[in-house]
Amino acid sequence: MQTSSKSYKAEPVQQTKIISLEKGKLPPQAIEFEEAILGALMIDTRAIDELLQVFNNPEVFYKDCNKYVFEAIKILSETSQPIDLLTVSNQLRQKGCLDLAGGDFYLIGLTQRIASSAHIEIHARIVLQKYMKRKAIQVASEIIELAYDDDTDVFHLFDYMDVETAKVNEIIEKGRSEMTYADALNAAVERVQMLTDSDNCLTGVDTGFKKLNKHFGGWQPTDFIVVGARPGMGKTAFVTNTMLGAAKAGDSVGFISLEMSTEQLATRTIANESNFHLNQLTKTGFEKPEYFSGLLRKVNELKSLPIFIDDRPALTIGEIKRKARLYKRKHNIKLLIVDYIQLAGSDGNEDIRVRVGKISNGLKAIAKELGITVIGLAQLSREVEKTAYKRPALHHLKESGDIEQDADAVCFIYRPAYYGLEVDHDVIDDDCNTEFIVAKYRHGGVGTIGLHYDENKTKFTDNEIKEELNDSYSSNVIDIPKAMPNEAFYSIDDVSDGNDSNGIDF
């Protein structure tokens, strides 16, 4: 791992603001535990691994000289060098920080204060808690100061509160104890018991489609799902359907709309849930005034759904993370939708492949951190339309291979009629006009599911499962089409990363 050649510079604790908030009180601190930690790190090379499970930021230390010592130890660890009194002293001397770190006598004193590293994790959590309290006091002080300033925009003030709270939450999550292997085994047993006792085996968030629920068991927590398509295929329509399905089942949904406005999405939900066509709601209006009563009834029903939309354009992955944490904290969202990945903004002048890769990595991290499902829409490259059947494949994911790598599932929406092609009813049922292609699925099989798309309502349906069909639902879900393998997928090896089979088994 590369490390900076610059000397570490400790950021001074903003003690003036902290003390001014409550005069006469010192900031929370645990100097003796800080010194015990540093001493343990220099007498036991194994201690650093335990400590880094709790925190890795020098700013957690209150005393400036301790920040310098810890930074030197961290550099030695990252470069796989031994950690002891001599190597730490040498590292500080090379960086020109030895005097700032208290000198050799201070380092010697640290090693003499402790006999072993047995309690380093406990000590680390105490030091971390003191740091979190200092941060809370600092943020509260700054918020009070801003609130008293007449020039402060109140909305910017609350945005600042959310940003700073999210930063503290990151520290808290880092310091939480990890699940042990024994705990994980118990959780697995509980999951099997839940499946055994469940009537519908829906272990995740309702997808809004019976066929998808059967395959995925609902959208699963911590999964990052990518849904890709060319323009006009119905990406936003699909996630609008799944958003409504989840919300009607009682799960809160966050929607980061980087393309459409909140009003446009709301209008689509009305068309989706009513008998009104989208054109009536956006262009022509109603022929009969009495239709308004039906419209108002439907709108009142939709108002109660736990759906939360942010339609600010070009949000960066950092802003999306903060919004997701806010939605989780305030509304306990179970599903986050991002429409669409390539429209997310950048913190700098990055190459688009690098930017999309960071966004993809970040969305997977959000899913794992918050224990929710994240669905990211993705635009496919024009190369799709150069193929004979226009059917998308994994290599058509635009801009970055990281999307495929990060995703737990990659799905494509393909409507042959959009290109003037015949629907292949050897692939999907006669009452379907859309192929929902599961090209990658870490937890199960891949294949094609038939859906029906209504252009007038921008709505996907999968129709009720007919009673005469058996549980395998073989008429709607099939193996990868053999007639056009190059158009559908590369090969089983290319897409099977953790998959069980090359077909969807219900």
Protein Blocks (a to p, Z undefined) as FASTA:
>chain_A
ZZdfbdcddddddfklmmmmmghiacdddfklmmmmmmmmmmomklmmmmmmmbccfklp
mblklmmmmmmmmmmmmnopacdfklmmmmmmmnopmmmnnpjmlmmmmmmmpfbfklmm
mmmmmmmmmmmmmmmmmmmmmmmmmmmpmklcfklmmmmmmmmmmmmmmmmmmmpccddf
klmmmmmmmmmmmmmmpmnlpabdcehiaklmmmnnpaaehiacdddddehilpmmmmmm
mmmmmmmnopacddddfkbcfklmmmmmmmmmmmbdfklmmmnopfblklmmmmmmmmmm
mmmpccdddfbehiafklmmmmmmmmmmmnopabdcdddfklpccfbdcdfklmmmmmmm
mmmmmmmmnopacdddddddfklmmpmnlpacfklpghiaklmmmpmbdcddddfklnop
acdfklbcfkbcbdcddfbdfkbccddddddddfklopacebjadfkbcfkommmpccdd
fklmmlmmmcfmlmmgopabfcdcZZ
